Amino acid sequence: MTHRFAPALLVLLLAACEGGSSPYDPECDGCGPIDDPPDPPAASCADLPAPSSAPAIEPGTMTTSGDFTTLTEGGVVAMQYGSQGGTHIDISAHTFVDPAIALNIGIEVIGDYTGTTETSHAACPSGQWGEVTGRVFDPPWGEAMLRLTLRDGGTDIASTELTILVQE
C-alpha cells in the first residue's frame, strides 16, 4: 500500500466505527472495549415452588432485564462477541439443593467440540431456588448438547441435558 492511500483508509475505518455496524453488542456485559470486563457470574436466591424432588437443576438464560427464562429442548442461546474477537454464551441455572452443600455447577456445550465452564455459589436457604449464571467461552455454533451438572464438592448429585441452538 502506498502512503497516499493510508489517510483515505484511516478515514474509512474511523467512519465505520462512528455509528457504523459493529459485531459488538452494547447490551452485552464484557463485550465492549478492553476496559469493559465481564461481571463475575451472577448468583441469587428465588422464592419459587419447590420441585417434586431434590436436588434439582433447571437450565435457562437471563433476559436483558435480569429475568430467568427456562431453556427447553431446541431453545436458542445467543452467541455474544468479546472485544478481543472471541465469542461466548451465558447459561443460567436454577438449582434446588440442601443448604449444607458446597455447590458447584458444571456447564458443558457439546457440538463439533466441547466448551465448558464451572461456577460455584453458596446454596440458598432451605426452600429457595438458587439462580446462577456461567459464561462458556468459544462454544460450538449451531446445534449442541447442553449438559448441566450439580456437584457437591467433587461428587455429581444431579444433572440435566438438552439440545440447544447456539446462534447470533
SEVO-49098 format. One record per residue (C-alpha): residue in one letter; x, y, z. Coordinates in pm, 1 decimal, always signed. Layout:
N
A, X, Y, Z
...
This chain:
168
M, +0.0, +0.0, +0.0
T, +136.0, +339.7, -85.1
H, +139.4, +623.7, +162.8
R, -112.7, +827.8, -35.3
F, -386.2, +569.3, +32.8
A, -319.3, +542.7, +407.6
P, -511.5, +863.4, +505.4
A, -811.8, +755.1, +297.5
L, -810.0, +413.7, +461.2
L, -790.5, +571.9, +806.6
V, -1088.5, +797.3, +729.2
L, -1291.5, +496.3, +609.6
L, -1206.6, +294.7, +921.3
L, -1296.1, +581.4, +1154.0
A, -1622.9, +643.0, +969.0
A, -1715.2, +276.2, +1002.3
C, -1657.8, +288.7, +1377.7
E, -1864.3, +604.1, +1426.2
G, -2225.2, +487.9, +1417.8
G, -2149.3, +206.9, +1174.7
S, -2242.9, -152.7, +1230.8
S, -2028.6, -344.9, +1476.3
P, -2029.1, -709.5, +1582.1
Y, -2017.0, -596.5, +1946.9
D, -2348.8, -576.6, +2127.5
P, -2350.6, -275.0, +2365.5
E, -2604.7, -458.2, +2584.4
C, -2360.3, -748.9, +2630.0
D, -2169.9, -723.6, +2958.2
G, -1796.4, -750.4, +2893.0
C, -1830.8, -735.4, +2512.9
G, -1714.6, -379.5, +2467.2
P, -1367.2, -229.4, +2478.5
I, -1086.8, -388.4, +2677.0
D, -1177.6, -171.2, +2979.6
D, -1525.4, -333.1, +2996.1
P, -1454.2, -665.9, +3169.0
P, -1746.9, -901.3, +3230.2
D, -1909.9, -914.5, +3570.3
P, -1838.5, -1227.6, +3773.5
P, -2105.3, -1499.0, +3742.8
A, -2428.3, -1379.0, +3896.2
A, -2585.5, -1570.3, +4183.4
S, -2902.2, -1506.2, +4381.4
C, -3189.3, -1685.5, +4553.8
A, -3551.8, -1701.8, +4440.7
D, -3876.4, -1794.6, +4614.7
L, -4036.1, -2035.2, +4367.3
P, -4244.8, -2351.0, +4414.3
A, -4034.1, -2645.0, +4533.0
P, -3957.8, -2917.4, +4276.3
S, -4106.8, -3265.9, +4304.1
S, -3765.7, -3399.4, +4411.2
A, -3432.9, -3256.9, +4520.8
P, -3161.3, -3194.3, +4425.2
A, -3291.0, -3030.1, +4106.9
I, -3142.8, -2821.7, +3826.5
E, -3322.5, -2624.5, +3555.4
P, -3131.4, -2475.6, +3255.9
G, -3206.4, -2125.2, +3133.3
T, -3081.9, -1786.5, +3023.9
M, -3119.6, -1438.7, +3167.2
T, -3303.8, -1166.3, +2978.5
T, -3151.0, -819.6, +2947.3
S, -3383.0, -711.6, +3230.6
G, -3238.6, -983.9, +3456.1
D, -3530.2, -1229.4, +3445.2
F, -3464.3, -1604.2, +3427.1
T, -3606.2, -1777.9, +3118.5
T, -3619.8, -2158.4, +3116.2
L, -3442.0, -2323.4, +2824.1
T, -3639.6, -2600.4, +2655.8
E, -3537.9, -2864.1, +2401.7
G, -3419.9, -2687.0, +2083.7
G, -3406.3, -2347.3, +2256.7
V, -3187.6, -2071.5, +2113.0
V, -2889.4, -1930.6, +2303.3
A, -2741.3, -1609.1, +2163.7
M, -2371.8, -1602.0, +2076.3
Q, -2203.0, -1289.6, +2210.4
Y, -1883.2, -1126.6, +2085.2
G, -1595.8, -1014.2, +2303.9
S, -1377.7, -711.2, +2246.1
Q, -1076.4, -921.5, +2150.7
G, -1258.1, -1119.8, +1882.0
G, -1365.8, -1416.3, +2095.5
T, -1717.4, -1547.9, +2146.7
H, -1913.2, -1669.7, +2446.5
I, -2259.3, -1763.4, +2565.6
D, -2412.2, -1714.7, +2908.4
I, -2600.1, -2010.7, +3055.0
S, -2809.5, -1975.6, +3369.2
A, -2945.5, -2240.0, +3601.7
H, -3197.2, -2269.8, +3878.7
T, -3069.2, -2504.9, +4148.7
F, -3258.0, -2658.1, +4440.1
V, -3032.0, -2829.4, +4693.8
D, -2976.6, -2883.7, +5064.0
P, -2828.9, -2560.1, +5209.7
A, -2531.8, -2752.3, +5356.0
I, -2396.9, -2844.5, +5009.7
A, -2073.2, -2697.4, +4872.0
L, -2236.8, -2629.8, +4536.4
N, -2053.0, -2632.9, +4202.8
I, -2224.7, -2628.1, +3865.1
G, -2053.2, -2773.0, +3559.6
I, -2170.3, -2635.2, +3224.6
E, -2081.0, -2819.1, +2903.6
V, -2180.1, -2724.1, +2549.0
I, -2104.3, -3020.1, +2323.1
G, -2101.3, -2986.3, +1943.6
D, -1813.1, -3027.3, +1697.4
Y, -1601.4, -2971.0, +2008.8
T, -1682.0, -2903.7, +2375.4
G, -1691.8, -2568.4, +2555.0
T, -1700.3, -2590.7, +2934.2
T, -1702.1, -2381.2, +3247.5
E, -1760.1, -2445.4, +3615.0
T, -1901.5, -2197.6, +3859.4
S, -1992.6, -2213.6, +4225.9
H, -2221.9, -2031.1, +4461.0
A, -2346.5, -2072.7, +4811.9
A, -2659.1, -2285.2, +4835.9
C, -2970.3, -2086.0, +4917.8
P, -3167.1, -2119.5, +5242.2
S, -3393.2, -2421.1, +5269.7
G, -3693.4, -2398.5, +5038.8
Q, -3537.8, -2148.1, +4794.9
W, -3402.8, -2195.4, +4443.7
G, -3054.0, -2072.2, +4361.5
E, -3007.1, -1875.2, +4041.9
V, -2659.6, -1867.1, +3886.1
T, -2509.8, -1771.3, +3550.1
G, -2187.0, -1903.8, +3399.5
R, -2004.1, -1796.8, +3085.6
V, -1883.3, -2053.2, +2828.6
F, -1606.6, -1909.3, +2610.9
D, -1570.9, -2009.2, +2243.5
P, -1865.1, -2252.1, +2241.4
P, -1955.7, -2452.2, +1931.3
W, -2200.7, -2289.8, +1685.8
G, -2527.6, -2442.4, +1571.7
E, -2694.2, -2741.0, +1730.7
A, -2524.9, -2855.3, +2050.0
M, -2593.9, -3059.8, +2361.3
L, -2612.5, -2854.4, +2682.6
R, -2528.9, -3052.4, +2995.3
L, -2557.0, -2901.6, +3344.8
T, -2419.7, -3097.6, +3639.1
L, -2467.8, -3016.1, +4008.8
R, -2174.6, -3118.3, +4224.4
D, -2132.7, -3135.1, +4599.3
G, -1759.0, -3077.5, +4614.7
G, -1635.6, -3328.8, +4354.3
T, -1940.2, -3560.3, +4361.3
D, -2208.2, -3533.4, +4092.3
I, -2551.0, -3516.1, +4258.4
A, -2782.9, -3418.5, +3969.5
S, -2763.0, -3337.3, +3600.2
T, -2977.4, -3249.9, +3303.5
E, -2911.8, -3219.7, +2932.8
L, -3096.4, -3091.9, +2628.8
T, -3029.8, -2987.8, +2270.9
I, -2986.4, -2614.2, +2214.0
L, -2916.9, -2397.3, +1911.5
V, -2624.5, -2155.1, +1950.3
Q, -2660.3, -1867.9, +1702.5
E, -2637.6, -1491.9, +1660.5
